């Protein structure tokens, strides 16, 4: 997930990461995960999902 504005906490529910504008987060999405804006600013971000061939 790439963050364009604000501060985002996202990732696995048991260990989410934090990223601000210009940063990114990466995790395996086959586990429970969360998304939350931190602070008063709105978060704008882009989420890319990659599905490997099996």
N, C-alpha and C positions, 0 to 999 in steps of 0.2 A: 504494500500500500504506500503510495507516494502522497505526501502532505504538501499542499500548496499554500494553505493559510491556517492559522490557529495552531493549537497543540492537541494532539490526538494520543489517546491511550488505546491500544488495540492488540489483539493477538490471543494466544491460548488463555482460557479463563483462569488457569492456575498460575500464569506467569506472563501477563501482558507487558508489552513494551511501550515506550513513549517516544513520539517524534514530533518535531516542530516543522514549520514551513521550510521546505528544501530537503527534509529528511525522508526516510522511508523505513518501513517495517516489513519483515518477512516471517512467515510461519507456515506450518503444515495445517491446512484447513480441515482435515478430517478429525479434528478434536473440537470440543466445545470452545467457542471463542467469543470475544466481546469487543465492542466499540464504544468509546466515550470521548466527548469533547472535554478538555480540561480548561478551566478558567472561564472568562466571560466572552471570549471571542468565538465566533462561528468557525467551524472547521470545514475546509474544502479539501477533498482528497480523491484519489483515483485508486480503485481496487482492480488488480489484474489477477485473474484466476488461470492457472495453467494445469491442464489435465494431460499427464503423460500417456502415451500409448502403452497398452499392455498386451 
